[in-house]
Amino acid sequence: MQKNLYPITDMELPVVKENILATLAYFDLFNYPLTRAEIYLFLQNKYDYDFFDDALESLLLSGDIFLFDKFYTLHNDHYLVVHRLTGNKKADELIKIALRVGELLIRFPYVRGIAISGSLSKNYADEKSDIDLFVITAKNRLWIARTFMHCLKKLTFVVKKEDYFCMNYYIDEQQLEITEKSIYTAIEVGTLIPLQGDVIFEKFYAANLWIKNFIPNKIMRVSSAKTVKSFAFKSFVEWMLNNRVGNAIDNMLLHITTSRWSKKTRLNKQNNHGLLLSLKTGKHFAKPDPVNFQSILLARYDRKLKQLLNDYGAKMAN
């Protein structure tokens, strides 16, 4: 390995250690220990791997972190590894199903790209996990595409397969950039597993280079996406609706969906996981809006990290 790509001095070594602790602290919110390679990928700064390795070993020797098998954690608790491995095994099963779901959904009109998102994209699942999907549609046709796909979802309730079709987050080609920029959204974008639409996901990642400000070592997985094929029904519907009528229908569906979801939220309706049903909508996006979830998570992370670094600093001072 080439050394000193990102030179660091002995005075800067504590900063590398703090970066490692910060990365472990984020995933500790989900009780998810990391491998050495995963810690490096999610560091919030870029360092030569040898220096990173030295800092990691130093933290291990000082008892600030723990190693079980190949997994590092902030806690001296081997069960966290058992928890992760069990979740990884379940995720492998669901990802195989998600591949088939992606092959079906890409056939729908105006769908240009599909990726696995949520906990499954981080290779974790349990018995209550859904297959969360991130969908990119054609410009100004998001609501037509979403309506077609959610008609299918209604049918999946009959066969009790609705958990396999959680199309939660939609954007269209007009607005590929994710506007919320934080460590949370950077990791969510960076861990997507594209299934269909290699070309559109190249454009998507190009529009979201800002995530490198948070996780500069993470490599995007465009290669996992298949090239979108042509389908007769899809092509026919798009030919029929690529006009003013299509524009009007898309706007109408946006209005209807927004009104229906606003009513669900006002009535305090909840999903199967006990979360308030809420949806943020716009011409070029549709995304779940669990009340204050992101802000609460980031606040928890901030408190956890401050306490962790204060304890670490006090220990170093002594």
N, C-alpha and C positions, 0 to 999 in steps of 0.2 A: 504493500500500500504506500502511495506517495504521502510523505509527511509534510506537515506545516503548511497545508493549503490555506488554513486560517490561523495564523500564528497566535499563540497565547502565552502570556508570561505567568510566572508563579503567583504574581499579585492578582491575576485574573482568574486563577483556578477556582476560587470560591464562587465566582459568578457562574461558572459552568455547573458546579454542584447545585447552586440555587435553581438553575434552569432544569436540571434533572429532577429535583424535588418538586418543582412546579408542574412538570409533566406528569409525574406519578400522582401528585395531588389531584389533578384534574380527573384522571381515570379512576382514582380512588373514590370519587363521588358515586361511581357506578360499581364499586367493589370489583374492579377489573385490573389485576396485576398485568405487567407488561414484560415482554422479552427485551433483551438488550437492543435489538434492531428496532423494535417499536418505539422504545424511549427515544432513540436517536431521530427517528422519523418525525416525532411530534415535539421535538425541542423547539422553543420559540426563538432560538438563535442558531447560527450556522458555525460549527466548529470542526476542526480536523478530528477524524474519528479516533485517532490515537489519544489525543488529549481528553476527549469525551470518555474513552475507555478508562483512562487513569482516574478521572474524577469519579466515575461510577464505582471502581474498585475501592477508592478511598472512602466513599460513603458507606460501602458495604463493610469494610474493615472497622470503621468507627461506630458501627451499629445504628447509623441513621436510616438505613434501608435494610431489607432482608431479601434473601434469595432462596427460593424453593424450586427444585428442578431447574428450569431455565427462566423462571418468572421472578421479577423484582416487584417488591411491594413495600409500602410504608409500615406494614404491620407484621408482627411475628406470629402469623396465623396461616398455617398451611391450608386451611379450609378454603381460603380465597382462591387458591390454585385449583382445588377440586371443583369449586363453583365455576371457575372459568372454563375448565376442560369439559365439564358437563354441558355448559352453554355452547361451547365450540362444536361439540358433537351434534347437538340439536340444530345449530345453525347450518351445518353441512347438509342436513336433511332438507331444511327449508330452502336453502339456496338452489338445490336441484329442482325443487318445485317452482321457485321463482323464475328459473330459466325457461320453463315451459309456459308460465304465465306471461312472461315478456314476449315470447314468440306468438302468443295469441293476441295480446293487446297492441302490438305494433301493426296489426292488420287493420286497426280501426282508422277511420278517416281523420286526417290532419295530425296523426301522431307521428312525431319525428324522432323521438328518443325516449328510452325508458331505462331507469337505473334503480338498483336497490338502495334504500336509505335506512335511517334509523339504526337501532341496535343491531339488526341483521347485517348491515353494511360493515359493522365492526366485528363481525364473526361471532355474535352472541345471540342466543335465543333461549327461551324457556317454554314451558307448556302453555303459557298465556300469550306468547309472542305472535304478532301479525307479520305479514310480508308487506312492509311499507315501501311504496314506490314513488319515485320522483319522475315526473313526466314533462317532456318538452313537446310543444305543439307548433304547428305552423302559425305564422304571423296572423293575428286578428281572427283566429279560428279556435282559440282555446276553449270557449264555452260550448261550441258544437262538439269538439272532440271529447270534452269532459262529460257531456250529457250522453253521448253514445256509450262511453265506457261505464258510466254509472247506471245505465239501463242494464248492462250486463251484471253489474254488482248486485242489483236488486234480485236478479235471478239466482245468484250464488247463495242467497239466504235460504232458498228452497232446499238446496242440497247441503247446507251448512258448511260452505266453503268460503264464506265472506272474508274470513281472516287472511285468505290468500290474495285478496284483491283490494288492498288498502291504498288506493291511489290518492295519497294525501296532499302532495305538493305539485302544483302545476305552474309552469311558466311558458311563455311562447318565444318565438324567434326574435320578436321585437324587443324584448327586455330580458336578455340572458344574464345580466349582472344581478347578483343577489345584493340587495340594498343594505340589509342589516350586516354590519361588519364587526365581529367579535371573535374571541377564541372559540366560542361555541359554534358559530356558523362556519368558521374556517374549517373546523374539524368535521362538521357535518358535510360540507362540500368536498373536503379532501378525502373522505372515506366512502363516498358514493361508489357503487359498483355498477358501471354502465353495462347494460345487457344488449340494448339495441340502439343503433344510430351512431356509428363511429364518427361521421362527419360533423353532426350537430354537437357532439360532446367535445370535439376539438375546439369548436367555436365557443362553446360554453366555458371551457377552462381558460381559453384566451381572454374571455370577458371577465374572468374572476381571478386574475393574477394577484389581486390584493391579498389572497389567502397566504401568499408567501411572506407577508408581513408578520403572520402569526406562526406559520409552520413552514419555514423555508426549505426544510429537507424533504418534505413530502412530495412524492412523485404521483401524478394523477394517473388513474388506470384506464386510459382511453382504449388501450389494446383489447380490453375485455368485451368491448361492444361490437356487435355484428353490423355489417352493412345492411341498410334497410332495403328490402326487396319490393318489387311492385306487386300489388294485389288488385284483382279486377274490381271487386266491390269498392275498395278504398278509392281507386282511381275514378270510378264512375261517380261516387258521391261527391268527391272533390270537384270534378268537372261540372256537376250540377250546381254546386254552391259557390263556385269562384266568381261571384258577381254581387250585385247590390242586394239581391235576395239573401244571399249568404251573410252579408254584412248585417242586415236587419235581424236575421235569425240569431246570430251570435250575440248581438246587443240585447235582444229580447231574453235570451237564456241567461245572460249575465244578470239582468234585472230580476228575473224570476228566482234564480238561485240565491241571490243576495237577500231578497225579501224572505224567502223560506228559512234561510239560516239565521237571519236576524230574529225571526219569530221563535226558532228553537232556543236561541240564546236567552231571549226574554223570558221564556217559559222554564228556564233552568233545566232543560233536558240534558241527559248525560249519555255517554257512550257505554259500551260494555265494560270499560275499565273504570267507570265512575267519574270520568272527566266531563266537564261542561262542554256541550257541543257548541263550537264557535268557529267561524271561518272568516278569514280576511280575504276580500275580493277586490279585483280591479280588472280592467280590460285585458291586461297582460299577465295576470297571476291569480292563483287561488291557493291559499295555504292555511293549514290549521292554526288556530289561535288559542291554545290552552292558556287560560288566564294567568298571565305573568310568569309562565313556566321558564322562559329564557332568562328573565331578569332575576327570578328567584334562584335559579341554578347558578348564575354568574355571581350573585351575592354570596351564596354558600361557598363557592370556589374562592372568592376574594377573602372571606373570613378564614377559611381553612388555610389558605396560602399564607396569610399574614401571621397566623398563629404558628404555623410550621416554620417559617423563616425566622420569626422572633425566637423560637426555641432553639433553632439551629445556631442563630447568631449568639445567643447567650451561652450555648455550649462551647462555641469556638472562642468566646471571650475568656472563658474559664480554662 
